[in-house]
Amino acid sequence: MMEDIRIYQDYFAAVVIPLIVIAIPIYGMFRRVSVYESFVEGAKEGFKVGVMIIPYLVAIFVAINMFRASGAMGAMEDFLRPVLTAIGFPPEVLPMAIIRPLTGGGSAGVVADLVQQYGTESIITQMAGTMFGSTETTFYILAVYFGAVNIKKTRHALPAGLIADIVAIFLSVYIVRLLLG
């Protein structure tokens, strides 16, 4: 059954993606839009945005690496171990919970470390993977999107994003524990 689904997925991807690549320029031609010039103009704007957000990205990556390399992450994990254990939150997934709102690449590295350390079938790795899929890189997104349009005051975006991340982090732990024991 699963093999049949995979075959259909592969076929669907092989057909749909080329159709989209062909359909967009054809649609633009019917609408009398200069497709190539529009594409180049969009690429120029994208490059400008990329250059504008580089300082924000560098700041995030430097801060994360300093936090991990200084040993502060390990110290925090050891300090919070009794409280986390009491509420059923494995201290081993704390680095994922802290890094995920900051960066996708860093959190992918945490998941990879957990997979290497505990294996793919461990409940800790399953929790980290669920966190990875159910939370967002809130600070990264705010830095990129708000930085791209020079917005300095994020108003409710930061608290709303962090509340959603916290809820998703705890639900990840409890749902995985409920489903996988």
ChimeraX attribute file (.defattr): number of C-alpha atoms within 10 A of each C-alpha:
attribute: neighborCount
match mode: 1-to-1
recipient: residues
	/A:1	5
	/A:2	7
	/A:3	8
	/A:4	9
	/A:5	10
	/A:6	11
	/A:7	11
	/A:8	12
	/A:9	12
	/A:10	11
	/A:11	11
	/A:12	11
	/A:13	12
	/A:14	11
	/A:15	11
	/A:16	11
	/A:17	11
	/A:18	10
	/A:19	11
	/A:20	11
	/A:21	10
	/A:22	11
	/A:23	12
	/A:24	11
	/A:25	16
	/A:26	14
	/A:27	12
	/A:28	14
	/A:29	12
	/A:30	8
	/A:31	10
	/A:32	9
	/A:33	13
	/A:34	11
	/A:35	16
	/A:36	11
	/A:37	10
	/A:38	12
	/A:39	12
	/A:40	11
	/A:41	12
	/A:42	12
	/A:43	12
	/A:44	12
	/A:45	12
	/A:46	13
	/A:47	11
	/A:48	12
	/A:49	16
	/A:50	14
	/A:51	11
	/A:52	16
	/A:53	18
	/A:54	14
	/A:55	13
	/A:56	16
	/A:57	18
	/A:58	10
	/A:59	11
	/A:60	15
	/A:61	16
	/A:62	10
	/A:63	12
	/A:64	16
	/A:65	11
	/A:66	12
	/A:67	14
	/A:68	13
	/A:69	11
	/A:70	10
	/A:71	11
	/A:72	12
	/A:73	18
	/A:74	17
	/A:75	11
	/A:76	13
	/A:77	18
	/A:78	13
	/A:79	12
	/A:80	13
	/A:81	16
	/A:82	12
	/A:83	12
	/A:84	16
	/A:85	11
	/A:86	9
	/A:87	8
	/A:88	12
	/A:89	20
	/A:90	17
	/A:91	21
	/A:92	18
	/A:93	22
	/A:94	21
	/A:95	19
	/A:96	23
	/A:97	22
	/A:98	16
	/A:99	21
	/A:100	27
	/A:101	22
	/A:102	22
	/A:103	21
	/A:104	17
	/A:105	13
	/A:106	18
	/A:107	23
	/A:108	17
	/A:109	14
	/A:110	23
	/A:111	24
	/A:112	17
	/A:113	13
	/A:114	21
	/A:115	18
	/A:116	11
	/A:117	12
	/A:118	13
	/A:119	14
	/A:120	15
	/A:121	10
	/A:122	13
	/A:123	17
	/A:124	24
	/A:125	23
	/A:126	22
	/A:127	27
	/A:128	29
	/A:129	23
	/A:130	18
	/A:131	26
	/A:132	23
	/A:133	12
	/A:134	15
	/A:135	21
	/A:136	20
	/A:137	19
	/A:138	22
	/A:139	20
	/A:140	20
	/A:141	17
	/A:142	19
	/A:143	22
	/A:144	20
	/A:145	14
	/A:146	16
	/A:147	19
	/A:148	18
	/A:149	11
	/A:150	12
	/A:151	11
	/A:152	10
	/A:153	9
	/A:154	11
	/A:155	8
	/A:156	8
	/A:157	13
	/A:158	15
	/A:159	12
	/A:160	11
	/A:161	18
	/A:162	17
	/A:163	11
	/A:164	15
	/A:165	22
	/A:166	16
	/A:167	12
	/A:168	20
	/A:169	25
	/A:170	15
	/A:171	16
	/A:172	22
	/A:173	21
	/A:174	16
	/A:175	13
	/A:176	18
	/A:177	16
	/A:178	9
	/A:179	7
	/A:180	12
	/A:181	8
